[in-house]
């Protein structure tokens, strides 16, 4: 009876309902993709928008959410986190990264993603609005909510009995931050990757990991969405039309 009451309280609280809305937005985006198909940029993006992977990420999101409640990660509506920290700071840092990326794109030769299947670097507008919103939720659930929470909970809490959590957090941050640059490492010379891709991309992911820990799950979502909004949607639309 106590277990039933605990489960009922967990699934009816504001944080759980918010996570559910975020996760099930992936299904709404999928219906948009089915009704209004468009060309994607990377081969990986084709599989990312498939039903099996979407349902898997939703399942991973719930697992990550419940694991995050047991480790020292700020809750999504944490009372100790202000809206300035939850929304404004991630928006500013995401904007800074977008400006850095645009500057690199403008002044340096663009480095294609290894799985790129299109001559374009950005999904065309207005499909970019829904596609990059989908990508924001998909990646942050996979990397932050599930990835970091799993590693920290598994090693710090389960194996080492609630010890060394901060150490395993930063190990998890490095591992999940490596995910987006791993494809470049396998394809390009290390010097090309290090100066053209790794430095800003890796650091931005580390910043997202830190903001996830300090400000909750909204923070990396806001960071990435603002970055995508400026880099892919606004800048991508401008250079596509020029």
C-alpha positions as CSV (number, residue, x, y, z in Angstrom):
1,X,0.0,0.0,0.0
2,X,2.8,2.4,0.9
3,X,4.6,1.5,-2.4
4,X,1.4,2.3,-4.3
5,X,1.0,5.6,-2.6
6,X,4.7,6.5,-3.3
7,X,4.3,5.6,-7.0
8,X,1.0,7.6,-7.2
9,X,2.6,10.6,-5.6
10,X,5.6,10.4,-8.0
11,X,3.6,10.2,-11.2
12,X,1.2,13.0,-10.2
13,X,3.7,15.5,-9.2
14,X,4.5,18.6,-11.4
15,X,8.0,17.4,-12.4
16,X,6.8,14.0,-13.6
17,X,4.0,15.6,-15.6
18,X,6.5,18.1,-17.1
19,X,8.9,15.3,-18.1
20,X,6.0,13.4,-19.7
21,X,5.0,16.4,-21.8
22,X,8.6,16.8,-22.9
23,X,9.0,13.2,-23.8
24,X,5.7,12.9,-25.6
25,X,6.4,16.0,-27.7
26,X,8.7,13.6,-29.7
27,X,5.6,11.8,-30.9
28,X,3.9,15.0,-31.9
29,X,7.0,16.0,-33.9
30,X,7.0,12.5,-35.5
31,X,3.5,13.1,-36.8
32,X,4.6,16.4,-38.3
33,X,7.4,14.6,-40.1
34,X,5.0,12.1,-41.5
35,X,2.5,14.7,-42.6
36,X,5.0,17.1,-44.0
37,X,8.1,15.2,-45.1
38,X,11.4,17.0,-45.9
39,X,15.0,16.2,-46.5
40,X,17.3,15.8,-43.5
41,X,21.0,16.5,-43.5
42,X,22.6,13.5,-41.8
43,X,22.1,9.8,-42.3
44,X,21.8,9.4,-38.5
45,X,18.8,11.8,-38.5
46,X,16.8,9.3,-40.6
47,X,17.1,6.6,-37.9
48,X,16.6,9.2,-35.1
49,X,13.2,10.0,-36.4
50,X,12.1,6.4,-36.7
51,X,9.4,5.0,-34.4
52,X,11.6,2.4,-32.7
53,X,14.2,4.9,-31.7
54,X,11.7,7.5,-30.6
55,X,9.9,5.0,-28.3
56,X,13.3,3.8,-27.0
57,X,14.3,7.4,-26.1
58,X,11.0,8.0,-24.4
59,X,11.5,4.8,-22.3
60,X,15.1,6.0,-21.6
61,X,13.8,9.4,-20.5
62,X,11.5,7.9,-17.8
63,X,14.4,5.7,-16.6
64,X,16.7,8.7,-16.5
65,X,14.1,10.8,-14.7
66,X,13.6,8.3,-11.9
67,X,17.4,7.8,-11.5
68,X,18.0,11.6,-11.5
69,X,15.7,11.8,-8.4
70,X,18.2,9.6,-6.5
71,X,21.3,11.6,-7.3
72,X,22.5,15.2,-6.7
73,X,20.9,16.7,-9.8
74,X,18.6,19.7,-9.4
75,X,15.0,18.8,-10.1
76,X,13.3,20.2,-13.1
77,X,11.2,22.5,-10.9
78,X,13.6,22.7,-8.0
79,X,12.5,25.3,-5.5
80,X,16.1,26.3,-4.9
81,X,16.7,27.2,-8.6
82,X,15.4,30.5,-9.8
83,X,13.9,31.1,-13.2
84,X,17.0,33.2,-14.0
85,X,19.1,30.2,-13.5
86,X,16.7,27.7,-15.0
87,X,16.0,29.6,-18.2
88,X,18.0,32.9,-18.6
89,X,21.5,31.7,-17.9
90,X,21.2,28.6,-20.3
91,X,19.7,30.9,-22.9
92,X,22.7,33.3,-22.7
93,X,25.3,30.5,-22.8
94,X,23.5,28.9,-25.7
95,X,23.5,32.2,-27.5
96,X,27.2,32.6,-26.9
97,X,27.9,29.2,-28.4
98,X,25.7,30.0,-31.4
99,X,27.7,33.2,-32.1
100,X,31.0,31.3,-31.8
101,X,29.7,28.7,-34.2
102,X,28.5,31.3,-36.7
103,X,31.8,33.0,-36.5
104,X,33.7,29.8,-37.1
105,X,31.4,29.0,-40.1
106,X,31.9,32.5,-41.5
107,X,35.6,32.8,-41.2
108,X,36.7,29.2,-41.6
109,X,36.1,26.5,-44.1
110,X,33.0,24.5,-43.1
111,X,33.8,20.9,-41.9
112,X,31.1,18.5,-43.1
113,X,29.7,16.0,-40.7
114,X,30.9,12.4,-41.6
115,X,27.4,11.1,-42.1
116,X,26.2,14.1,-44.1
117,X,24.0,13.1,-47.0
118,X,23.0,16.6,-48.2
119,X,24.9,19.5,-49.7
120,X,23.2,21.8,-47.2
121,X,24.2,22.1,-43.6
122,X,20.8,23.0,-42.3
123,X,17.2,21.7,-42.7
124,X,15.2,24.2,-44.6
125,X,12.8,26.7,-43.0
126,X,10.0,26.3,-41.7
127,X,10.6,22.6,-41.2
128,X,13.8,23.5,-39.2
129,X,11.5,24.8,-36.4
130,X,10.0,21.4,-35.6
131,X,13.0,19.3,-36.6
132,X,15.6,21.1,-34.4
133,X,13.0,21.3,-31.5
134,X,12.8,17.5,-31.9
135,X,16.6,17.2,-32.0
136,X,16.8,19.3,-28.8
137,X,14.6,17.0,-26.8
138,X,16.0,13.8,-28.3
139,X,19.6,14.6,-27.6
140,X,19.1,16.1,-24.2
141,X,17.0,13.2,-23.0
142,X,19.6,10.7,-24.4
143,X,22.8,12.5,-23.2
144,X,21.8,14.3,-20.1
145,X,18.7,12.9,-18.5
146,X,19.5,9.3,-19.3
147,X,23.2,9.2,-20.0
148,X,24.5,11.2,-17.0
149,X,21.9,10.0,-14.6
150,X,22.6,6.3,-15.5
151,X,26.4,6.6,-15.1
152,X,26.2,8.5,-11.8
153,X,23.5,6.3,-10.3
154,X,25.1,3.0,-11.5
155,X,28.6,3.7,-10.3
156,X,28.3,6.1,-7.4
157,X,25.1,4.8,-5.8
158,X,24.8,1.2,-6.8
159,X,28.4,0.0,-7.0
160,X,30.2,2.4,-4.6
161,X,27.3,2.9,-2.2
162,X,26.7,6.6,-2.6
163,X,30.3,7.6,-2.7
164,X,32.4,9.5,-5.3
165,X,29.3,11.0,-6.9
166,X,31.0,14.3,-8.0
167,X,33.8,12.3,-9.6
168,X,31.4,10.0,-11.5
169,X,29.4,13.1,-12.5
170,X,32.3,14.6,-14.3
171,X,33.3,11.3,-15.8
172,X,29.7,11.0,-17.1
173,X,29.9,14.6,-18.4
174,X,33.1,13.9,-20.4
175,X,31.6,10.6,-21.8
176,X,28.4,12.2,-22.9
177,X,30.2,15.3,-24.2
178,X,32.4,13.1,-26.3
179,X,29.3,11.6,-28.1
180,X,28.8,14.4,-30.6
181,X,32.5,14.7,-31.6
182,X,33.2,11.0,-31.8
183,X,32.1,10.8,-35.5
184,X,34.5,13.6,-36.4
185,X,37.4,12.0,-34.6
186,X,36.9,8.8,-36.7
187,X,36.9,10.7,-40.0
188,X,39.2,13.7,-39.8
189,X,42.7,14.4,-38.8
190,X,42.9,15.1,-35.1
191,X,44.3,18.6,-35.6
192,X,41.3,19.5,-37.9
193,X,38.9,18.2,-35.4
194,X,40.6,19.7,-32.3
195,X,40.7,23.3,-33.6
196,X,37.6,23.3,-35.9
197,X,35.1,21.1,-34.0
198,X,36.2,19.7,-30.7
199,X,37.0,22.8,-28.7
200,X,33.7,24.6,-28.9
201,X,31.5,21.5,-29.3
202,X,33.1,19.6,-26.5
203,X,33.1,22.6,-24.1
204,X,29.5,23.4,-24.9
205,X,28.4,19.9,-24.0
206,X,30.4,20.2,-20.7
207,X,28.6,23.5,-20.0
208,X,25.3,21.8,-20.6
209,X,26.2,19.0,-18.2
210,X,27.1,21.5,-15.5
211,X,23.9,23.4,-16.0
212,X,21.9,20.2,-15.9
213,X,23.4,19.4,-12.5
214,X,23.0,22.9,-11.1
215,X,19.8,24.1,-12.6
216,X,17.8,21.0,-13.7
217,X,16.8,19.4,-17.0
218,X,15.2,22.6,-18.4
219,X,18.7,24.2,-18.5
220,X,20.3,22.0,-21.2
221,X,17.1,22.0,-23.2
222,X,17.1,25.8,-23.2
223,X,20.8,25.9,-24.0
224,X,20.5,23.6,-27.0
225,X,17.2,25.1,-28.3
226,X,18.6,28.7,-28.3
227,X,21.8,27.4,-30.0
228,X,19.7,25.6,-32.7
229,X,17.4,28.6,-33.0
230,X,20.2,31.0,-33.8
231,X,22.6,28.6,-35.6
232,X,20.4,26.2,-37.6
233,X,17.1,28.1,-37.9
234,X,17.9,31.8,-38.2
235,X,21.5,31.6,-39.6
236,X,20.7,28.5,-41.6
237,X,17.7,30.2,-43.2
238,X,19.7,33.4,-44.0
239,X,22.6,31.6,-45.7
240,X,20.2,29.2,-47.6
241,X,18.3,32.2,-49.1
242,X,21.4,34.2,-49.9
